[in-house]
Amino acid sequence: MTHARRVAGIALIVLAAALASSASAHEFVASKTGEAKVRSTTAQVFEVDATTVECAKASASFEVTATKSETLAVHKLEYKECKGLGETLDVSAGSYVFEAVDLLSFAKALTISSESGCSIVLEAGANKNREAVHYTNSAGKLRAKQELRSLSYSGSGGMCGVGGNEGRLSGTLEFELEGGTLEWR
Protein backbone atom coordinates (compact mmCIF):
# COMPACT_ATOMS: atom_id res chain seq x y z
CA MET A 1 0.00 0.00 0.00
CA THR A 2 2.84 2.40 0.84
CA HIS A 3 4.49 1.71 -2.52
CA ALA A 4 1.22 2.50 -4.35
CA ARG A 5 0.95 5.83 -2.49
CA ARG A 6 4.52 6.75 -3.43
CA VAL A 7 3.89 5.92 -7.08
CA ALA A 8 0.66 7.93 -7.03
CA GLY A 9 2.45 10.84 -5.32
CA ILE A 10 5.27 10.81 -7.87
CA ALA A 11 2.72 10.65 -10.71
CA LEU A 12 0.93 13.71 -9.28
CA ILE A 13 4.21 15.64 -9.01
CA VAL A 14 5.13 14.77 -12.61
CA LEU A 15 1.64 15.76 -13.81
CA ALA A 16 1.74 19.05 -11.90
CA ALA A 17 5.17 19.86 -13.36
CA ALA A 18 3.96 19.09 -16.88
CA LEU A 19 0.88 21.27 -16.43
CA ALA A 20 2.95 24.11 -15.00
CA SER A 21 5.38 23.85 -17.89
CA SER A 22 2.65 23.97 -20.54
CA ALA A 23 0.83 26.76 -18.72
CA SER A 24 3.98 28.89 -18.62
CA ALA A 25 4.73 28.50 -22.36
CA HIS A 26 4.45 31.86 -24.10
CA GLU A 27 3.28 32.70 -27.59
CA PHE A 28 2.52 35.65 -29.83
CA VAL A 29 -1.22 36.17 -30.38
CA ALA A 30 -2.61 38.22 -33.28
CA SER A 31 -6.23 39.21 -33.83
CA LYS A 32 -5.78 38.36 -37.53
CA THR A 33 -3.12 37.59 -40.11
CA GLY A 34 -1.69 40.25 -42.39
CA GLU A 35 0.90 42.98 -42.79
CA ALA A 36 2.64 44.31 -39.70
CA LYS A 37 5.30 46.89 -39.00
CA VAL A 38 8.09 47.14 -36.49
CA ARG A 39 9.86 50.36 -35.53
CA SER A 40 12.33 51.42 -32.89
CA THR A 41 11.07 53.41 -29.92
CA THR A 42 14.60 53.93 -28.60
CA ALA A 43 18.01 54.03 -30.24
CA GLN A 44 19.42 50.64 -31.25
CA VAL A 45 22.89 50.41 -29.71
CA PHE A 46 25.59 47.95 -30.80
CA GLU A 47 28.68 47.61 -28.58
CA VAL A 48 31.75 45.72 -29.80
CA ASP A 49 35.24 46.03 -28.35
CA ALA A 50 35.62 49.71 -27.45
CA THR A 51 33.23 50.79 -30.22
CA THR A 52 29.66 51.94 -29.67
CA VAL A 53 27.36 52.30 -32.68
CA GLU A 54 24.04 54.05 -32.14
CA CYS A 55 21.25 53.95 -34.73
CA ALA A 56 18.53 56.51 -34.07
CA LYS A 57 15.90 54.63 -36.11
CA ALA A 58 15.07 51.09 -37.18
CA SER A 59 12.01 49.86 -39.08
CA ALA A 60 10.63 47.02 -41.22
CA SER A 61 7.45 45.49 -42.55
CA PHE A 62 6.73 41.80 -42.07
CA GLU A 63 3.89 39.34 -42.46
CA VAL A 64 1.92 37.79 -39.58
CA THR A 65 0.97 34.39 -41.01
CA ALA A 66 -0.84 32.83 -38.01
CA THR A 67 -2.99 34.10 -35.17
CA LYS A 68 -0.90 32.12 -32.68
CA SER A 69 2.80 31.51 -33.06
CA GLU A 70 5.90 30.87 -30.98
CA THR A 71 8.03 33.00 -33.35
CA LEU A 72 7.99 36.24 -35.33
CA ALA A 73 10.39 36.48 -38.27
CA VAL A 74 11.47 39.99 -39.22
CA HIS A 75 13.66 40.30 -42.29
CA LYS A 76 15.15 43.52 -43.60
CA LEU A 77 15.02 45.54 -40.38
CA GLU A 78 16.62 48.70 -41.71
CA TYR A 79 18.82 50.81 -39.46
CA LYS A 80 18.99 54.58 -40.11
CA GLU A 81 20.99 57.51 -38.75
CA CYS A 82 23.80 55.34 -37.39
CA LYS A 83 26.84 56.95 -35.80
CA GLY A 84 30.01 55.70 -34.16
CA LEU A 85 33.79 55.90 -34.47
CA GLY A 86 33.35 59.65 -34.95
CA GLU A 87 31.49 59.24 -38.26
CA THR A 88 28.25 58.15 -39.90
CA LEU A 89 28.09 54.38 -40.32
CA ASP A 90 26.21 52.03 -42.60
CA VAL A 91 24.47 49.10 -40.90
CA SER A 92 23.10 46.33 -43.12
CA ALA A 93 19.48 45.27 -42.78
CA GLY A 94 18.96 42.87 -39.89
CA SER A 95 17.16 39.56 -40.19
CA TYR A 96 15.91 38.20 -36.87
CA VAL A 97 13.70 35.52 -35.38
CA PHE A 98 11.98 36.66 -32.19
CA GLU A 99 10.84 33.76 -30.02
CA ALA A 100 8.05 34.06 -27.45
CA VAL A 101 10.26 32.38 -24.83
CA ASP A 102 12.43 35.53 -24.61
CA LEU A 103 14.92 34.52 -27.29
CA LEU A 104 16.23 36.40 -30.29
CA SER A 105 18.48 34.99 -32.98
CA PHE A 106 20.22 36.50 -35.97
CA ALA A 107 18.91 34.81 -39.15
CA LYS A 108 21.81 36.29 -41.15
CA ALA A 109 25.00 38.19 -40.42
CA LEU A 110 24.75 41.93 -39.81
CA THR A 111 27.53 44.23 -41.07
CA ILE A 112 28.51 47.63 -39.70
CA SER A 113 30.81 49.56 -42.03
CA SER A 114 32.33 53.01 -42.40
CA GLU A 115 33.63 55.08 -45.29
CA SER A 116 37.10 54.86 -43.75
CA GLY A 117 37.17 51.08 -44.29
CA CYS A 118 36.19 49.87 -40.85
CA SER A 119 34.01 46.76 -40.86
CA ILE A 120 32.35 44.78 -38.06
CA VAL A 121 30.29 41.64 -38.73
CA LEU A 122 27.88 40.26 -36.13
CA GLU A 123 27.61 36.57 -36.89
CA ALA A 124 24.40 34.68 -37.66
CA GLY A 125 23.25 31.51 -35.96
CA ALA A 126 25.58 31.60 -32.98
CA ASN A 127 23.96 34.73 -31.62
CA LYS A 128 21.03 33.22 -29.77
CA ASN A 129 20.62 34.45 -26.24
CA ARG A 130 18.22 33.12 -23.64
CA GLU A 131 16.29 35.85 -21.85
CA ALA A 132 17.63 38.39 -24.32
CA VAL A 133 14.26 39.99 -25.08
CA HIS A 134 11.65 41.19 -22.62
CA TYR A 135 8.16 41.52 -24.11
CA THR A 136 5.33 43.77 -22.94
CA ASN A 137 1.93 44.61 -24.40
CA SER A 138 0.79 48.19 -24.94
CA ALA A 139 -2.63 49.10 -26.42
CA GLY A 140 -2.70 46.19 -28.88
CA LYS A 141 0.97 46.57 -29.81
CA LEU A 142 3.90 44.39 -28.81
CA ARG A 143 7.08 45.90 -27.37
CA ALA A 144 10.38 44.05 -27.32
CA LYS A 145 13.19 45.37 -25.14
CA GLN A 146 16.40 43.78 -26.44
CA GLU A 147 19.34 43.19 -24.13
CA LEU A 148 21.56 40.84 -26.07
CA ARG A 149 24.95 40.01 -24.64
CA SER A 150 27.83 37.75 -25.64
CA LEU A 151 27.34 38.35 -29.37
CA SER A 152 30.01 36.84 -31.62
CA TYR A 153 31.57 39.23 -34.13
CA SER A 154 34.61 39.85 -36.27
CA GLY A 155 36.29 43.17 -37.01
CA SER A 156 38.64 44.48 -39.67
CA GLY A 157 41.15 45.66 -37.06
CA GLY A 158 42.14 49.09 -35.84
CA MET A 159 39.29 51.01 -34.27
CA CYS A 160 36.90 48.21 -35.35
CA GLY A 161 38.67 45.63 -33.22
CA VAL A 162 39.52 42.13 -34.36
CA GLY A 163 36.51 40.27 -33.04
CA GLY A 164 35.31 38.40 -30.05
CA ASN A 165 32.20 37.19 -28.31
CA GLU A 166 31.37 40.05 -25.97
CA GLY A 167 29.27 42.17 -28.36
CA ARG A 168 26.00 43.69 -27.20
CA LEU A 169 22.77 44.96 -28.74
CA SER A 170 20.20 46.97 -26.84
CA GLY A 171 17.12 48.98 -27.66
CA THR A 172 13.33 48.70 -27.81
CA LEU A 173 11.20 47.80 -30.82
CA GLU A 174 7.43 48.15 -31.20
CA PHE A 175 5.42 45.74 -33.37
CA GLU A 176 2.04 46.76 -34.79
CA LEU A 177 -0.38 44.65 -36.83
CA GLU A 178 -2.24 46.82 -39.34
CA GLY A 179 -5.95 46.86 -38.43
CA GLY A 180 -5.48 44.45 -35.56
CA THR A 181 -3.65 43.61 -32.37
CA LEU A 182 -0.44 41.71 -31.72
CA GLU A 183 0.41 40.63 -28.19
CA TRP A 184 2.63 38.34 -26.14
CA ARG A 185 0.97 35.89 -23.78
N, C-alpha and C positions, 0 to 999 in steps of 0.2 A: 504494500500500500504506500509506503514512504517513497519507494522508487517511482511509482506512478505520479505522485504529487510533484516530485522533482522534475520529471519529464514534462508534466503539464505546466509547471512554473517556468521552465526554460522555454517551452513553446510560446507561452504568453509574452515573455521578454523579447523573444525573436520577432513575434508578430507586432508588438508595440514599437520596436525599433524600425521595422519595415514600414509601418504606417507613418511614423514620425519622419522617416526619410522621404517617403513619397509626398507627404504633406508639405515638406519644406522645399521641395523642388520648385524653382522659379521658371517663369516663362514670360514671353512678350505676348500681349493680348491686344489685338486691333479690332476696331468696330467693323472693319471691312477690309478688303484687299484694294490695292491701288498705289498710285504714286505718292511718295513721301519725300520730305526734305529734311536735311540735317544742316545745322549751322552752329558756329561757335558762339557761345555767350561770354566766354572769356578768351584771353590770348591762349594760343597753343604753344607751349614752351618745350623745346627739346634741349637736353643738357647732355653733352658728351665731352669727355676730358675736361678741359678748362673753358670750353666753348658753350655759350648759351645762345640759342636761336629762338627768337620770339616772333610768331606769326599772329598778327592782329586779327585776321579773319580766316575762317575755314568753312566750306560749304559743299554740298553735293545733293543730288537727287538719287533716289533708289526706289526699288519696287517692293512693296509688302505683298507677298504671294500667299500668305495664309493668315487666318485670324488668330491662330495660336502657334507659336514657334519658340524653340529654345535658342534660336540665333537670328541675328539681323546682319546681312551682308551689305556693306557699303563700299562701293568701288568708286574710284575717281573723286575722293575727298580732296578738293583743291584748297591749297594754302595760299593766302594772299598777304601782302604787306609784311614780308618776313625780313628781319634784320638780325645781324650778329656779326662778330668779327670786324666791327666798325664799318660795315657796308650792307647794302641790300642783297639778300640771298634768294636763290631760286630753290623751292622745295617741290619735288615731284608729287603728283597726286598720290594720296594714300589709298590703300585697299585693305579693308579691315573686316574681321568677323567679330561681332559683339555677341557674347554668349550670356544668357540670362543668369548663369551661375557666377557672375562677376568676373568673367574672363574676357580678354581682348587679345586677338592674335593678328599679326601682320600677314595678309594674304599674298603680298609681294613686297619686295624690297622698296625702301623709300630713300631717295637721294637728296641731300642738301648740297648745293654747289654755289660757288661765288665766281664773279668775273675774274678774280685774281688767280683762279685755278684750284682753289680749295674744294675738296670733295669729301663728304661723309656719307656712308651708306649704312642705314639701319636694316639689318638682315630680316628676311622673311622666315616664317616657320618657327624658328627657335624663340622668337619673341612672343611667348605666351605666358602671361603672368596670372596666377591665381589671386583673386581679390584685388585686381588691378583697376576695376571699374565699379563705381558705386552709383546705383540707379535710384532715381526718385521720380515721382509723377507730379505734374503740375498742370492743372486745367486741361486735361486730355492730351498733354504732350509728355514725352519721355526725356528726362535729363540724365546724362551720363558724365559723371565726374571721373576723369581718367587720372590715375596715379601710377603709371607704369614705372617699374624700376628694373634694374639688371638687364637692360636691353643690349643685345650684341650688335656691334657696329665695327666698321673699318673706316680708316681715314687716310687721306693722301699725304699725311705728314705735316710738319710745320705747325701752324696755328690750328690745323684741323685734327691734330693728333694722329696716332697710328692705328687706333682701334682698341677694343676691349669689350667688356660685358657689364659696364656700370652706367650705361646710358639711361636717360629718363625722359618721359613724356608726361606732361600734365596739362590740364585744361578741361573745360566743360563744354559739352556739345548738347544741343537740343534737337530732338527728333519730332517731326510733326507730320501726321498723315492728312493729306488734303481731303477735307470734307468728312473727317472722322477723328477717332481718338486712337492713340497708341500708348500703352502703359506696360509697366513691369509688375508682375504679381508673383 
